[in-house]
């Protein structure tokens, strides 16, 4: 019997739990399709305070909870919750923490001002994702990251967790969307994001001069790239081209699922050939 390939989706959004941008719709459709085509799927996302736990039937996974994640020398408890995606035999895991995700809006306050601790929330989420997968004991063949909240995952896996056996054969795909919050990030983010044994130079890819540029770093550390938005800033398009990495252009809804499947399969064939 052929072992199923393992595909991990890490996302900042997903319908029906959030409907913030095109990311939510894309990530709703992809896992169901890939599971129906023989892949083993896990999905991880933040548990925002806007998500109704009763309506969506979230419950805590005690065996996965109980970890603490350090952000800027402070410990924050990580709670893992799970729900079944309506209409699909698919579970979605939610990373929760009252300090970062209890509030009743997602990335900005009622006036539209981005939260000052968005960098800390992102670091907590990205490190929490990796620690959760380690608790799963589940080695993903492909890790597909969606949204700026996931942009540290490629760096952390390739550098901070480079000796972790679970990720030795993982291919990291980063979908680039035209939704960024990093214009409000200060340079202090670089120090905070330097987890484990990382040093400042490891984070240089996430800077453009003195300005934090999350897409730039994720593009440098990912193995493959997908254009998630139909329109991207010209400088982002140039970064994708200059990377020389396998990439997939924007796909409309009719072609998207099959095109992504072909893209994954190409990477899996390359992995088996190594």
C-alpha positions in Angstrom: 0.0 0.0 0.0 1.4 3.4 -1.0 1.8 5.7 2.0 -0.2 8.9 1.7 1.7 12.2 1.2 1.4 14.5 4.2 0.4 18.1 3.4 0.4 20.8 6.2 -1.5 24.0 5.6 -0.5 26.9 7.8 -2.8 29.9 7.4 -3.8 33.2 9.0 -7.4 32.8 7.7 -9.9 30.1 6.6 -13.6 30.1 5.8 -16.0 29.6 7.5 -14.0 30.7 10.6 -12.8 34.0 9.0 -13.7 35.9 5.8 -11.1 38.6 5.9 -9.6 38.3 2.4 -9.0 36.0 -0.6 -6.8 33.9 1.7 -9.9 32.6 3.6 -11.5 31.3 0.4 -8.4 29.7 -1.1 -7.6 27.8 2.1 -11.2 26.6 2.5 -11.1 24.9 -0.9 -7.5 23.5 -1.1 -7.5 21.1 1.9 -10.8 19.4 0.9 -9.6 19.0 -2.7 -6.2 17.6 -1.7 -7.7 15.2 0.8 -10.1 13.9 -1.8 -7.1 13.3 -4.1 -5.4 11.0 -1.6 -3.3 13.3 0.6 -3.2 13.3 4.4 -4.0 16.8 5.6 -3.5 19.0 8.7 -4.6 22.6 8.9 -3.3 25.1 11.6 -4.5 28.7 12.1 -4.9 31.2 14.9 -8.0 31.1 17.1 -9.1 34.7 16.9 -11.7 36.1 19.3 -14.0 36.7 16.3 -14.4 32.9 15.9 -17.5 31.6 17.7 -16.4 28.5 19.5 -19.9 27.2 20.2 -21.2 27.6 16.6 -18.1 26.0 15.1 -17.8 23.4 17.9 -14.2 24.1 18.9 -12.9 22.1 21.8 -9.5 21.9 23.5 -7.0 19.1 22.6 -5.6 18.5 26.1 -2.8 16.2 24.9 -1.4 19.0 22.6 -2.0 22.0 25.0 0.2 22.9 27.9 3.3 24.2 26.1 4.7 27.7 26.7 6.0 29.8 23.8 8.6 32.4 24.6 8.3 35.8 22.8 10.7 38.6 23.8 11.7 36.7 27.0 8.1 36.3 28.2 6.3 33.0 28.4 2.9 32.6 26.9 0.7 29.5 27.3 -0.3 27.8 24.0 -3.7 26.2 23.9 -4.6 23.9 21.0 -8.3 23.6 19.9 -9.8 21.6 17.1 -13.0 21.6 15.0 -14.3 19.6 12.1 -14.6 21.5 8.9 -18.4 21.6 8.0 -19.2 19.2 5.1 -15.8 17.6 5.1 -14.0 14.9 7.1 -11.2 17.3 7.9 -10.0 18.7 11.2 -8.7 22.2 11.7 -6.4 23.0 14.6 -6.5 26.4 16.2 -3.6 28.0 18.2 -5.0 30.1 21.0 -3.7 32.4 23.7 -5.7 35.0 25.6 -3.0 37.7 25.4 -2.8 37.6 21.6 -6.1 36.3 20.2 -8.9 36.9 22.7 -9.8 40.4 21.3 -12.9 40.8 19.1 -11.1 42.0 16.0 -8.3 40.4 14.0 -5.4 42.6 13.0 -6.6 46.1 13.8 -8.8 48.0 16.2 -12.1 49.6 15.5 -10.4 52.7 14.0 -8.4 50.5 11.6 -5.1 51.0 13.5 -3.0 47.8 13.4 -2.3 46.3 16.8 1.1 47.2 18.1 1.7 43.6 19.1 1.0 42.1 15.7 4.7 41.2 15.4 4.6 39.4 18.7 1.4 37.6 17.7 3.0 36.4 14.5 6.1 35.1 16.3 4.0 33.3 18.8 1.9 31.7 16.1 4.8 30.7 13.8 6.8 29.1 16.7 3.6 27.6 18.1 2.9 25.9 14.7 6.2 24.2 14.6 6.0 23.1 18.2 2.5 21.7 17.6 3.7 19.7 14.6 6.5 18.3 16.7 3.9 17.2 19.2 1.9 15.6 16.4 5.0 13.6 15.5 3.8 14.0 12.0 6.5 14.7 9.3 4.9 16.8 6.5 6.1 16.3 2.9 4.8 19.8 2.0 4.2 22.8 4.2 2.1 25.4 2.5 2.1 28.8 4.2 -0.7 31.3 3.5 -0.6 35.0 4.6 1.9 37.3 6.2 1.2 35.8 9.7 3.0 32.6 8.4 6.0 34.4 6.8 8.5 33.3 9.6 7.8 29.6 9.1 10.3 29.1 6.2 13.1 30.8 8.3 12.3 28.9 11.5 12.2 25.5 9.8 15.3 26.1 7.8 17.4 27.7 10.5 16.0 27.6 14.1 14.8 24.0 13.6 17.2 22.7 11.0 18.2 19.7 13.1 14.6 18.6 13.7 14.1 15.2 11.9 10.4 15.8 11.2 11.2 18.6 8.7 14.3 17.1 7.0 12.4 16.2 3.9 9.7 18.9 4.0 9.3 21.2 1.1 8.0 24.7 2.1 5.7 26.6 -0.2 4.9 30.2 0.4 1.8 31.8 -1.2 2.4 35.5 -1.7 -0.8 37.7 -1.3 -1.2 41.4 -1.6 -2.1 41.7 2.1 0.7 42.9 4.4 0.9 44.6 7.8 4.6 45.0 8.1 4.7 48.7 7.3 3.8 49.2 11.0 6.6 46.9 12.3 9.5 48.5 14.0 13.1 47.1 13.7 12.7 45.7 17.2 10.8 42.9 15.4 14.2 41.5 14.2 15.4 41.0 17.8 12.1 39.5 19.0 12.0 37.1 16.0 15.5 35.7 16.7 14.3 32.6 18.5 16.4 29.6 19.6 19.9 30.0 18.3 19.1 32.6 15.5 21.2 35.7 15.3 20.5 39.0 13.6 22.0 38.1 10.3 19.6 35.3 9.9 16.8 37.9 9.9 18.5 40.2 7.4 16.4 38.7 4.6 13.3 40.2 6.3 14.6 43.8 6.0 14.7 46.2 3.1 17.1 48.8 4.4 15.7 49.5 7.9 12.1 48.6 7.0 10.7 45.2 7.8 9.7 43.3 4.6 8.1 40.0 5.5 7.5 38.8 1.9 11.2 39.3 1.1 12.3 37.0 3.9 9.7 34.3 3.3 10.6 34.3 -0.4 14.3 33.8 0.4 13.8 30.9 2.8 10.9 29.0 1.1 11.5 26.3 -1.5 8.7 27.3 -3.9 6.4 30.2 -4.4 2.8 30.7 -5.5 1.2 34.0 -6.5 -1.9 34.0 -4.4 -3.3 37.4 -5.5 -4.0 38.4 -9.1 -2.1 41.7 -8.6 1.1 42.0 -6.6 3.3 45.1 -6.1 6.0 45.1 -8.9 8.9 44.8 -6.4 7.3 41.6 -5.0 7.0 40.2 -8.5 10.6 41.0 -9.1 11.6 39.2 -5.9 9.8 36.1 -7.0 11.5 36.1 -10.4 14.9 36.9 -8.9 14.7 34.0 -6.5 14.9 31.5 -9.3 12.7 29.1 -7.3 9.9 27.0 -8.7 6.8 29.2 -8.8 3.2 29.1 -9.9 1.5 32.2 -11.2 -2.0 33.4 -10.2 -4.7 30.9 -10.9 -8.4 31.7 -11.2 -10.9 29.5 -9.3 -11.7 27.2 -12.2 -8.1 26.2 -12.6 -6.7 26.8 -9.2 -7.2 23.4 -7.5 -5.8 21.2 -10.3 -2.9 23.6 -10.9 -1.9 23.5 -7.2 -2.1 19.7 -7.2 0.2 19.5 -10.2 2.6 22.0 -8.5 2.7 19.9 -5.3 3.2 16.7 -7.3 6.2 18.2 -9.2 7.8 18.9 -5.8 7.1 15.5 -4.5 8.6 13.9 -7.6 11.7 16.0 -7.1 11.9 14.9 -3.5 11.7 11.2 -4.4 14.4 11.7 -7.0 16.9 13.0 -4.5 
